Amino acid sequence: MSRAARYVAESADGLEVLDATIQALRDGKPKAEIVGALQSRGVETQTAYEMVEYAQAYQSEFMRQAGKKDILWGFLLAAVGAGITYGTYVSAAAGESFWVLWGLILWGGFRLIRGFYRCVRYAVDGASRSRWGMAAVLCAAVVSVGGVALCESATGPIGWTAPSDSYITFEDESSWLSESQSLLTVRGTVRNTHPQYSIRSVYVEIQALSDTGAVLRTETVSVVPSTLDPGELGTYNTVLSLPLECTEAGTALVWEWVP
């Protein structure tokens, strides 16, 4: 055990002296000034010099441990934020909104950066500093790739353009079941003729219109299957009860391309 460690453990004011030394180092005071202040408190010269070194090592170890905690919590917070964001996106239907947890992602990213900085800044030696630096670069690369993947899943691959709608053939055979036009048989077929890309979230939207063109009601009918691979055919068939004021019904096909 060094003289400084023994002084901290055995002296009544040992912890107070250590705290004062650490605070002086944080304030940027020169080593000679700190040693002089310790000597004025009755600390022997050799012990005072060792106390400064002991305080530096103590502070470095404290900051390294704090940095490791920052990295752990930063990774968890960013991962949870990104995971929930991605999960709500992929579960949202076409036109629906989804959650983007910027708070968790940004706070987690900040703690990651602070953690790696502390581990690199207070590394024990050059080899450790290099290892932490490489870990920081690797983490940044992983986060960058994850960001691009999330961007691609939300908007399609970079540079990707959705195919022309002409690849989708829509044959609607809907007809009225009664003279009062209150019952409408909605049926038809949808085919994806594109040779490469699929479509998903496919459904038919029906608008019940009055004689003035006002929309009385909007209904949706699912196409089965709701995801059509290249060359696949989907169908829909149901009966809708529409308002008596309805004089006309309009149908429209809704879908989205799968990048």
Stockholm file with secondary structure:
# STOCKHOLM 1.0

chainA/1-259         MSRAARYVAESADGLEVLDATIQALRDGKPKAEIVGALQSRGVETQTAYEMVEYAQAYQSEFMRQAGKKDILWGFLLAAVGAGITYGTYVSAAAGESFWVLWGLILWGGFRLIRGFYRCVRYAVDGASRSRWGMAAVLCAAVVSVGGVALCESATGPIGWTAPSDSYITFEDESSWLSESQSLLTVRGTVRNTHPQYSIRSVYVEIQALSDTGAVLRTETVSVVPSTLDPGELGTYNTVLSLPLECTEAGTALVWEWVP
#=GR chainA/1-259 SS CCHHHHHHHHSTTHHHHHHHHHHHHHTTCCHHHHHHHHHHTTCCHHHHHHHHHHHHHHHHHHHHHHHHHHHHHHHHHHHHHHHHHHHHHHHSCTTCCCCCCHHHHHHHHHHHHHHHHHHHHTCSSHHHHHHHHHHHHHHHHHHHHHHHHHHHHHHCSTTCCCCCGGGEEEEECCEESSTTSCEEEEEEEEEECCSSCCEEEEEEEEEEECTTCCEEEEEEEECBSSSBCTTCEEEEEEEEECCTTCCEEEEEEEEEECC
#=GC SS_cons         CCHHHHHHHHSTTHHHHHHHHHHHHHTTCCHHHHHHHHHHTTCCHHHHHHHHHHHHHHHHHHHHHHHHHHHHHHHHHHHHHHHHHHHHHHHSCTTCCCCCCHHHHHHHHHHHHHHHHHHHHTCSSHHHHHHHHHHHHHHHHHHHHHHHHHHHHHHCSTTCCCCCGGGEEEEECCEESSTTSCEEEEEEEEEECCSSCCEEEEEEEEEEECTTCCEEEEEEEECBSSSBCTTCEEEEEEEEECCTTCCEEEEEEEEEECC
//
